[in-house]
Every structure is written in C-alpha cells, then in structure tokens.
Amino acid sequence: MSAAILEVRGLNKSFGAVVAAKDINVNVMPAARLSLIGSNGAGKTTFVNMVTGYLKPDSGEVLLDGKPITGLPPRRITQAGVCRSFQIPQLCETMTPTENILVSTEIAAGGAPHFFRPARRRETLAAAAEMLERFGLTEFANRPVNELPGGVRKLVDIAMSLAMKPRVLLLDEPTSGVSSEEKFPLMDKVMAALAGEKAAAIFVEHDMDIVTRYADRVLAFYAGEIIADDAPEDVLSDPAVQKYVTGTAR
Amino acid sequence: MIRVFGLAALGAVLAIVAGALAPAWLVFTMTKAIAFGLVALGIVGLMRGGLVSFGQGLYYCAGAYVSGLLAARFGVSEAALLLLIGAVTGAAAAALVSPLIARYRGIFFAMLTMALSMVLYGVLAKATPIGGTDGFNVPRPSFGGWTPGPESADLALYVVAVVFAAVAAALCRLYYDSGPGLVALAARENELRVEYLGASVFTVTQRNFILAGGLAGLGGALNGMALGHVDPFFSYWTTSGEVVFIAILGGYASAVAVFGAALIVELVRSFSGQYFPESWQLFLGIFLLLVIIFLPRGFGSLWAKRATGAKGAGE
C-alpha cells in the first residue's frame, strides 16, 4: 500500500458533542476516482476540509507521498499538491475564464515573482486555452465569469484547480446546483479533462447514478465514520449503506 | 516593456513641453499634482489588491520630513537624490508596519492606516526641535549641481518630477500587467480562492503596501521641495483622504489617470479657492459625484476598458 499518493490515518474531529470524523483511514492511489457519499452531516465535507487544511483534525495524520501535511494552512497544502474545487464556485468574478486560469497557472509556476513580465504571454495564454478546451469551455473563454451559467462556472472552478497540476484533486459536490440534464455532460467533461492525469480525484457526490458511472471506489460516511469502502456496486448494495446513506433498504 | 517605456517617454516629453509653455503658476500646480498623483498611484496599487489606505499621509510625510531635514540641516541639495531618499524612507516605513497591517482587510485596514498616520502627526506636532506644528522650510534643491534662480526653479523641479512620475507609472503598469499583478487583482476578487490556489494574500498586501509607501514617500519629498516647506499636516488624515479621492477619481485601471485626476483636483482647488474660498470642497464633491455616477471605475476606465486587459502605459 505504500504506493498510495494520499494516506489518511486515524483522523478524528469533534465539534463539541458532534463527532464529525471518527478514526478515518483512507489510502488513495494515483489516478483513483474516489467518491465520497453520505447524508448531510455525515462527515464528507469535514473530511475534505481536514485534508485541504481548512480544519485541523483533533488527532490523526494526513500524508501526501508519505510526508505529513496534517494541519498545514490551505496554501501550503495546495503547494504540496492537494487542490480542491468548491461546491459554490470560488472565482474571480469580473475576470474571464482565461484570466481565472492564468491566475492558477501563475501561482502554480511558483519561483521568484517576475514583476515586469506580462501575465498574458503566448505560452501562458496557450496553456490556458488548452485547459479551457479540455473542459469544453472555449466558447466562454473571454466572457466575465459572473455572466456565465452555473454549470459553466462549476467547470471553470474545477479547471482552475486542475491547472495547478495537483497530485490529488478534491471536488466538493461538482454537480450540486446543476440541473439534472446537465449533470452527466458536466461530469463527462470533468472526467475527460482528468483522463490521462495521474492526479487522484476525490469527489463528494449525492447522486448515486453519478457515483456508479464515474467512481472506481466509494467511501460511504455515516455519523463521522466510514461504514463502507469498496467498488461502487459493492458499496451501494451494502445493507448498512442502503439503510443509512441511500435510503434504498427494503 | 519597450512599448510601455516608449509611451512613458513620449508622455514625459509632451508633459515637459506643456510645462515649458505653461505659465509659472500652472507649472507649480502641475508639480504638486504629480506629487499627489504619485501618492495616489500607490493607493491604486492597493486598490488593485482590494484595499484602500486612509493613512498614506504617514509615508508621504515621512518622505517629506527625512528628505527635507537632509536638505535643511545637512546640506543635501540634489533633487533626484532627495526624491530617492523620500521614496526609500516611505517604503522603509511601510515595510516596518506592513507585518501588522497586512493582516487586516477592509475598514479595519483603512482605519488602522489612518490611526498610524495620526500618530506620526501627533509626534511631529510635539517635536519642537524640528518645528512642531509649524514644520520647517526646505531649501531650494539643485539639479546635477546646478542651482537655478527663482525664475526657473519651478520648471526645473517640474521636469525632474515628470521624469520620476513617468518611470514610476511605467514600472507600475508593468507590475499591474505581470503575473504577480494579476494575482493581486485575483486577491481583490476572491481572497479565499487565492489562498486555496497556494498564494499568500498577506504577501500580496505587504508588497502593494510597501510599493504604496515608497510612492507616497516620493510624492512627499517632491511636494516638500515644491512648497519649500513641510509641516505635520502632511500626515494629517485629511491629506490622506484627499489622495484617496484622487485615486478614486483616477480609478484603478490605469497608471496615468491618477496624474490627470490629481491635476484636476489641484485646478478645481486653485480656482474655486480663489473665487469661492468658503465652498471649494462643494465643487470638488459635486465633481466626484459626477465621476462616481458616470464613470464608476474612474477616468482610467475611459481608455482602459477592462481592468485586467488594460493596455494603457504610463505618463
């Protein structure tokens, strides 16, 4: 199991009497497509928040390539290679998708800042255009994002994260707020963009059709615990999952 | 880069020709406008990072006092050197307080900057060895060893001011269009996202703040020389407020617009001060209202259509 990119060991987190994470253990392999399911309050977002540094776990460890990143601020965790997208897209609203991607690639480039080198250079613009094309966003490239529809904004948000070239990409409810007929095309685009990336993708999802179609592994959360961790069909046929998560138990 | 500096050089030449043809009172007014424009240019940098400082008077005053004291007490008279000293002083003072101030945002940032500037005002007002509330006189500077007579002193200082302003505006334009400049704009729009992309909003703020301090110190040193006098009112909150006014008038899209805005404010002040001494602020207020209503992103938005796509270069 040492080949795992991301290892989560014995993570615990409580808010007063509410246990949001109880002994969470997960190993994530390169190029994994891992889905987190569970009802509201089950601990999915707490997991994402602890891995990305928004919350500090009470105990336990998060390792990226064997190196601890537990409790680092989000910025340092991103620099280490764990990036996230947001349930409500977090964009630079008056900028265009191209400019939003340029912000990502500029930060991702790292190194000493070049104060007198234009941000819009042939190579940076080409890279941004290529990233937008992967998400099928070319036609929206030069319109301010605050004028774009919800599904497109979601994709721009995810594209910004992917432009960081992360090792692990966490997607917080990529299809929430998107109409049901848009969900599959949106996920198709995300998965197409991820194809060929070694990055592991972890997505929080409520729609079981999405989970079965796009995940190769599912973690089911209930009351802060992982109650199932397996291939989608096995998890979704698990009686406990059917009782507590999907509500399909007969 | 060549284009930006080319435009800056062209702007500088035009401004110098205009100065050579202008009456003496206007040259003096334009020099003052450049001084305020430089301070406002610093605020524009902060605005691009999503912040407004109401205390640039501190760095403006620090630059004016240190360069003024060197001129008055230690016989340093070279204008360009004094201006550079003013800029370094302003930047150093800003660097000193930046670790504290860059933690704050919005109104807290604005109020804290203002409070600090009023502290300097209070200290200088009590500092009788350097003039207390009266301040002190700054001797006329020299230019490459040449000390002009009273008839050409204003024009000589104006030329130096134009050169400094052109270089400052060109460098700011390059910075605005650079990667770090884009990240600063992103921080203005969405700090959370910028942090989650792995950049430090604190560092962005600190950088813009030190830059603004340097520009304010440069403006202060220039105005000290132009007026031939400095006093603690350089650090008073109304001075800072006036520069914010100029920055808003100019808008954050352009590095040139602030100089135009500063000139307009100086002209409105001169004329209405002469004809309506009790109510000149009223005219300035009406003028600002019109700009806010019809050009909410400032004058600069007239020729720089999009903040991030701005192509205008510096005067």
Interface residues (C-beta under 8 A of the other chain):
Chain A: T52 P73 P74 R75 R76 T78 Q79 C83 R84 F86 Q90 L91 C92 E93 T94 M95 E99 N100 L102 V103 S104 E106 I107 A108 A109 P113 H114 F115 F116 R117 P118 A119 R120 M160 S161 M164
Chain B: M1 L171 L174 Y175 D177 S178 G179 P180 G181 L182 V183 L185 A186 E189 N190 L192 R193 V194 E195 Y196 L197 G198 A199 S200 A307 T308
